[in-house]
Amino acid sequence: MSVASIADLPVTRGYSGPDQPDPDLLRACVHCGMCLPSCPTYRMTGQEASSPRGRLWMMSAVSDGTLDLLDPAFDEQMYQCLNCRACEAVCPSGVHYGPLVEAARAQLEAHRPRPAWQRAAREVLIGWLFGEANRMRGVVAATRAYQRTGLQGLVRRSGLARAVGMADLEEMLPPVATRSLVPGRETWRADASAHRVMLFNTCMMGTVFADVNRAAGRVMARNGCDVDLPAGQQCCGALNVHAGMLGPARDLARRNIDAFEAAGPGGQAPIVLTAAGCGAALKEYGELLKDDPDYAERAGRFSARVRDITEWLATTGIVPPRRPYPITVTYQEPCHLAHAQRLTAEPRQVLAAIPGLRLIEMAESSLCCGSAGIYNIIRRPIANDLGDRKAANAVRTEAEVVVTANPGCAMQLRTSLGRAGSSQRIMHIVEVLDAAYGGEGAPDVPSASGTRSPSLSDPGPGSGEGRGLRAR
């Protein structure tokens, strides 16, 4: 072989620097294939490479030098993965898949060149927008004005969004809550307090879906909790982690740990939240900061305090609503609640506590809907196929309302149900319980026939004053 031809051979690059996939976790996979039926991309494509087993084989191949880190096939599979973590829930070897694919993405981002426009888009969308809560509130305020001044209707009627290739994205945009929920400005107090909790606001739930978090405050107050909303909290960092941007994710984690430690005596109060993806991210701060000498122990303590609201209510005991709430619902399981946090019984316990409510289980309830952070923006074909599959399963139940527990799922379902021509509404599980209690301006029975109720697809009228609530 000539010197020139040797020089033309690709250089095999393995992992290097920080945030490499843990070799012990990789070795835990025995390649049994039990994960294949649970993987959405494998079920959609039928390709072994598009399965957790295939992706773990590729990660190991990069580690031992038989596959180039920058091989396009490796890049494609690391990002085709939805990171729904359904494979973790069925793995007999207990492989912790999420951190492996996130580390592989971090390696790709550290070593591959991206076009300037892609780097700029990532920095603006993920780094800048989600890096500071005040910026997010400002952008959402502009979106609220866009919707309520009539500009949105004009854009849709004119076909402008379709002309610039933004029609699908614009259609996904849900109605924005009347006003954002700003940490440090509102609290909820129980008539007879038995617990103190802290509400994690999250980017979307504190702005676009702020009324859901207000419903959460009212619900917990009715269940004997004094609820605080600590100032200084930021985005959970989940989108950064999923995008391989682990440095910015760690910065956000540190800021949140500082904010919640400063908010209460001893820092012992449970941290409750209404977004499944954010909850999974917060529960893994200990893993994210394990190598930080100043935060490793503090991150572990923080993560141990985190509870999804359904987990908290089911554990402490739900005060049943006093009157029947006759409504038929079906439940869509968010991946990061069912698979990452392993919370499947608790949401159903919450629904079962509501007299008069009828739950009809949908087929494939725990199969990913295709939202997956910003996956439904950057990989629309697979996301749309999964969303439409989920919508079809929801429609078959003939339920009035589709209940979920994550904002990304709600937006994806709303769009997919719209494409299916369905009039089913989307509600967060805590909204259903809040409405059963009497809520804040909620009607007795939300109905698919047009009766309005505060929901993830159509937020209600702000917080105001209610039983068990004091807003500051």
Secondary structure as UniProt FT lines:
FT   HELIX           3..8
FT   HELIX           23..28
FT   TURN            34..35
FT   HELIX           36..38
FT   HELIX           40..45
FT   HELIX           48..50
FT   HELIX           52..63
FT   TURN            64..65
FT   TURN            69..70
FT   HELIX           72..80
FT   HELIX           86..90
FT   TURN            92..93
FT   HELIX           97..111
FT   HELIX           116..122
FT   HELIX           123..128
FT   TURN            129..131
FT   HELIX           133..148
FT   HELIX           151..158
FT   HELIX           160..163
FT   TURN            164..165
FT   HELIX           167..172
FT   TURN            183..184
FT   STRAND          187..188
FT   STRAND          195..199
FT   TURN            203..209
FT   HELIX           210..222
FT   TURN            223..224
FT   STRAND          225..228
FT   TURN            231..232
FT   HELIX           238..242
FT   TURN            243..244
FT   HELIX           246..263
FT   HELIX           265..267
FT   STRAND          271..273
FT   HELIX           276..282
FT   TURN            283..284
FT   HELIX           285..288
FT   TURN            289..291
FT   TURN            293..295
FT   HELIX           296..305
FT   STRAND          306..308
FT   HELIX           309..316
FT   STRAND          327..331
FT   HELIX           335..338
FT   HELIX           345..352
FT   TURN            355..356
FT   STRAND          357..359
FT   TURN            363..366
FT   TURN            372..374
FT   HELIX           375..378
FT   HELIX           380..397
FT   STRAND          401..404
FT   HELIX           407..419
FT   TURN            420..421
FT   STRAND          425..428
FT   HELIX           429..437
FT   TURN            438..441
FT   TURN            448..449
FT   TURN            456..457
FT   TURN            467..468
//
